[in-house]
Amino acid sequence: MSKSLCSTGLRWLWLVVVVLIIDLGSKFLILQNFALGDTVSLFPSLNLHYARNYGAAFSFLADSGGWQRWFFAGIAIGICVILAVLMYRSKATQKLNNIAYALIIGGALGNLFDRLWHGFVVDMIDFYVGDWHFATFNLADSAICIGAALIVLEGFLPNAAAKKQA
């Protein structure tokens, strides 16, 4: 018995494409218009700042000699495959989880592209308060964090099956 792909969570894969276009487009604009280290103030507490990240979040393992590029690429591919399988196994109507999975896949693929194409991830969002600066990040990182937050949020929402039992 085969099921229509449109009836599965894979119906939400269009969101992966949207995240990729926005993420890669923003990185392209930074690469074309900024020199490494350039900063432009957008608003109080928010700058555009071109940085290269050779590691993972918060530059984890950035100074490890290059092997981390392939390590993080493998992790990204594995996570994308797992989440795509979860999307296939879920119903298209399970919106919150499927949107979360699509955001994470889109963000992971955006950063994966950077790692494989450039050897580093392009970061550009610099949030700060006073002299304290959060780690510079990009739109792919934001999509991944929003997706993870949606998964956590979904865990706190009442389950439809639990509602039927009550």
Secondary structure, DSSP 8 states (H G I E B T S, - for coil): ----GGGBGGGGGHHHHHHHHHHHHHHHHHHHH--TT-EEEEETTEEEEEEEESSSGGGTTTTSTTHHHHHHHHHHHHHHHHHHHHHHHSBTT-HHHHHHHHHHHHHHHHHHHHHHHTSSEEEEEEEEETTEE---B-HHHHHHHHHHHHHHHHHHS--HHHHHH-
